[in-house]
């Protein structure tokens, strides 16, 4: 999934004609980074849903249900699911904040394509390392 998301990010960077415009509002000159790629009839909210679905299918839901089966009581099991869910939400929030920090700190948006290309490349590289490590451990 990391490889696919990184490749999609690099593809969008190359094909969506991303660029920056400098202009002024209320006497303050600033730069906006954007694309003129607009789709009026179809949005891609399903991509976020598909990414979340793949995360769920990747094992955390199954592992939490297996652990739930070993809980001494229903209340312990429900408490475990609640804490697991809260921990997952906080963990994803922290990971998202760390990943988005370079964009939030990017004062000159002309450098945004470099940050986007770096993010896509790091995603692909991380995916390759993770897949290679996993395959080595599976194959012995």
Secondary structure, DSSP 8 states (H G I E B T S, - for coil): -HHHHHHHHHHHHHHTT-EEEEEEETTEEEEEEE-----SS---HHHHHHHHHHHIIIIIHHHHHHHHHT-SSHHHHHHHHHHHHHHHHHHHHHHHHHHHHHHHT-SSGGGHHHHHHHHHHHHHHHHHHHHHHHHHHHH-
